[in-house]
């Protein structure tokens, strides 16, 4: 069986179609979870090279989902299932949302820093501010004392 793709967002991975990097598809529609499971099973069976494959699973009779170009092409790595298509830190439709423990920064998803770093910043900033104020006060006091005693 030969792979035949007509969408610009699909490529042949062996004998089955797969989503190219920079593209995304979703199996979320009525009865689609069964279709996705059937398609994943189909691709696994095609990759078995000996006689242990399930001969009833070498055909996929369903319809592939619509393929979409990702808003941030670098966030979509391609593949078969939604879980494997998004780059680490991304999730959701078109891999356009930041995953748990990630935040959006200039159109990219960055890993959240550890909690201790945020706590340290919150503690160090006021201390640094007090030190600077103290140094400015001390410098002003020295300058005014020099003007009083020539």
N, C-alpha and C positions, 0 to 999 in steps of 0.2 A: 504494500500500500504506500503510495507516495503522498507527501504533504503538499497541499495546494493552498496557498494563502492569496487573498485578494486585497486585504486591507494594508495600507502603508505602515500600520502599527504592529503588524504581526510578522513573525519570521518562522522558519521551520527549524525545529530543534529535533534533529533526527527525523522521525516520520510523523511528528505531530506539530501543530501550530503552538507558538508561544508568543507572549507579548514582548515587544522590543523594549530596550531601555528608553526612557522618555515618554512611554505610553502606559496606559492603565485600562483595565476592564473590571467590571463588577458582575458577580453572579447573583446579586441581590434582586431578585424578581420572583414572582410566584413559581414554585417548583424548582427554583434555581439551585437550592442546596443539593437536591438529588442530582441535578445535572452536573454540578461541580464535582461531587463525589464520583459520579460515573466517569467524568473526563479525567480526573486525577487517577482513578483506577486504570483507565484506558492507557494513560501515558506510562504508568508503572509497568503494565503488562508488556507494552512495546519495548521496554528497556531490558526485559528478560531475554537472554540469548540462548537458553537451553530449552528443553521440552517441558519445563515445570510451569510455564505460563498457563493462564486460564484462557482456553480457546474461545470461550464465550465473551471475553472482555477485550477482544482485539479490534472491535469496531465501536465507534462513537456515533450514536444515532441522533444525538441532541443538536442544539444550535449553540454556537459560540456567542458570548456576549458582545455587545458593541464595544469597539476600542476607541479610546479618547486620548488626545495628546495632553500630557501633563502641563500644568501651569508653570511649574518649576521642573524642567526636564531632568535635572540632576537628582531630584528626590525620588524618581521612579526608576527602579533597576530592572524592571521586566520580570517575566516568569509566567506562572500559571495561576497561582492563588493570590488573593489580595494580600495575604500575610507576607508572602515572599517578594511581592512587587515593590513595596516601599523600602527605601533606604532606612537604615537605623535612625531612629529619632522622628520619623514621619509616619503618618497613618491617615486613614479616612479617604474620602473621595479624591481621586487624582493625587493621592499622597500629599495633600495640601495642608494638613493639620500637624501640629507638633504632638508627638507621643507623650505619654506620662514621663515625668522626669526630664522633659525638654521644654525650652521656651523659644519663642520666635525672636530673632534678632537680625534685622536687615534682610528679610526674606529667606532666612535659613533657620533651621531648628538646631539649637545648641543645647548640649547637656547641661542640666542645672548644676551649679556648684554645690559642694557638700555643705550641709547646714553649719558646720563649725566655721567655715569661711565667712558666711554671712554674719554670724554672731561676733566673730572677731572684728569684722569691719564696723559693726554697730558699736562695739566697745572702744575700738581704737580711734574712731573719728572724733568723738567728744574729748578724749584724752589728748589727742593731737591738737585740737582746737584750744584747749585750756593751756597747753604748753606754749603755743604760738602767742596767745593773749598775754601769758606771763612774761614771755621774752620781750614782747612789744612794750609792756608796762615797765619792765626793768630797764630797757633801752631808753624809754622816755624819761624815766626817773634819773638815769645817769646824765642824760643830756641837760635836763633842767638843773641838776645840781652843779654841773660845770659852768652854767651861765650865772648862777648865783655867787659862786666863789671863784673869781678870776685869778 
